[in-house]
Amino acid sequence: MAIEALKGQRMAAELAQEFGVHVNQIGQWKKQLLSGAAEVFGRGGDPAVEKLEVERDGLYRHIGKLQVEVDFLKKKRFFRKSRVKNN
């Protein structure tokens, strides 16, 4: 109900009548939602998820490093072949 109140599509009085609560209660729930939404909907501190994210980031860095090495070796090989052909 607090989310509906935040959307602003309907008046608090309409919501109160529909759900059988007082208008002030909807206002209080709306304030509570606004003050605690970051904790409720934010990134939970799940250690397993955080560990996987750290591992994923490390793997992406490693892939990037390997790609740079491959590109370097390809260029080195290309220049070596071009020298052999020119001599």
Residue pairs with C-beta under 8 A, 6 or more apart in sequence:
1 15
1 19
1 21
1 26
1 29
2 26
2 29
2 30
2 32
2 33
3 33
4 10
4 15
5 12
5 15
5 26
5 27
5 29
5 30
6 30
6 33
6 34
12 23
12 26
12 27
12 30
13 23
15 26
16 22
16 23
16 25
16 26
33 40
